[in-house]
Amino acid sequence: MERTALVNQIKSKQSFLCVGLDTDPNKIPVHLRNREDAIIEFNRKIIEATKAYCIAYKINTAFYEAMGSKGWEIMEQTVKEIPSTHLKIADAKRGDIGNTSDHYARAFFETIPFDAITVAPYMGADSIRPFLAYENKWTIVLGLTSNSGANDFEMQEMKSGGRLYEKVFEIAAKWGNINNLMFVAGATQPKELNRIRKIVPDNFLLVPGVGFQGGSLEEVAKHGMNKDIGLLVNVSRAIIYAKEDEHFAEEAAIIAQQYQVEMNGLMSSR
Amino acid sequence: MERTALVNQIKSKQSFLCVGLDTDPNKIPVHLRNREDAIIEFNRKIIEATKAYCIAYKINTAFYEAMGSKGWEIMEQTVKEIPSTHLKIADAKRGDIGNTSDHYARAFFETIPFDAITVAPYMGADSIRPFLAYENKWTIVLGLTSNSGANDFEMQEMKSGGRLYEKVFEIAAKWGNINNLMFVAGATQPKELNRIRKIVPDNFLLVPGVGFQGGSLEEVAKHGMNKDIGLLVNVSRAIIYAKEDEHFAEEAAIIAQQYQVEMNGLMSSR
């Protein structure tokens, strides 16, 4: 998906919501669990219910891999259920030596036609470049994450100045451009978004941590929004597990719409 | 697999060789390619031919994921082909927030019964702890990798002293112990192994980069070996693609044996 198409979707829907399909077989409603296609059916219903209010879906590969090869089949089928208007993100956090990352890029950009993938920066340029080589695909580099472990390395100060995560933004930004490179920037540290926007004023940021993890959408918008909005705010658990009974999809729609309404307000008032 | 069992295997076989099953459908011998079970058959033959000379097998998940859910099935089947005497490593380089890493740990320690998994340290403690919670399983943290991109972040100096990769060894070593935690340390930077051994004298190191990537086994042994040997040296392409015709397995055995003989010499002369 091209940047223009993404920005147009955001502006026409007045939403920068990404719905995270972190689907756990033990958390879906009981009435679905005995079905052979339980997870697919759950995902299909969530997508159907929320697609008017979001512009992207993010599939967290861990939840599918826990089910083995069957989980990968479900992931393949789920991607087919996502409308072509929506950005399809593989939240896979991959990264390996160049020869190996070639294969990961093929896995997530060709074998399964995702539009975007999250990647880990630790191993440097050659571990990320194979993803950036694809046209009209997005590589989303982990910058500053939303978890407590971010303090262990990401927030540590470098001898040359700044924190490790700032170096990652600075250096990785040069590997791609604003049309193929995004960064992960956690909502739980909204103040850091000011520093991040100084380094990458124009790149899109994928922002996890709103909802269950406690990040504030208002704070994220205040510190992270740019002239093209430039944000994809992901909400997973707070939407997909909003209700545990047969009305889960209706409730997911209600919560997704609440986020969309709040986003509309934040987009209008900037 | 317990540490004692691993050390015993190494000593009785006089080998610390790990064979990397980075099996690429486009690189296996032509006579196998038309078979439905081409990759399984290739892996089976490689395992059969090399198992006397090695003590571990490492499956690089990227090569299997490039084939989608079918590739995951092949990975599941390949793990079943590995004898229980050998350490089964998922080279997956996973890592995510704790809630998500739980699912990765399940994927690679339960759904597929690997003995060990490689993980990326960038996201810190809570991204790694779910793996360490498993008994008799090994978590292998990326420390210093064998690729050129290692210079981008891993080799950068920290304000508090030392390089980033040294911090990773220092801090991650505290999350586990020598019975459940190993580190990746690339053979292409053997001099750094001296620094690494000062930080983690007793942990096992998984060492990629010997063979095709040009690392020297002798240098690795000189700078990295400890009293329990403490090394798993991985060779992938130089063994599994040693010959491209129907004699690929015999040639793989010959090369694997050459490494074993060299390792025997290095173990005896220390």
Interface residues (C-beta under 8 A of the other chain):
Chain A: D22 D24 N60 A62 F63 E65 A66 M67 G68 S69 K70 G71 W72 E73 M75 E76 D91 K93 R94 G95 D96 I97 G98 T100 S101 D102 H103 Y104 R106 A107 F108 T111 I112 A120 P121 Y122 M123 G124 A125 D126 S127 I128 L142 T145 S146 N147 S148 G149 A150 N151 D152 F153 E154 Q156 E157 M158 K159 S160 L164 K167 V168 I171 P208 Q213
Chain B: D22 D24 N60 A62 F63 E65 A66 M67 G68 S69 K70 G71 W72 E73 M75 E76 D91 K93 R94 G95 D96 I97 G98 T100 S101 D102 H103 Y104 R106 A107 F108 T111 I112 A120 P121 Y122 M123 G124 A125 D126 S127 I128 L142 T145 S146 N147 S148 G149 A150 N151 D152 F153 E154 Q156 E157 M158 K159 S160 L164 K167 V168 I171 Q213
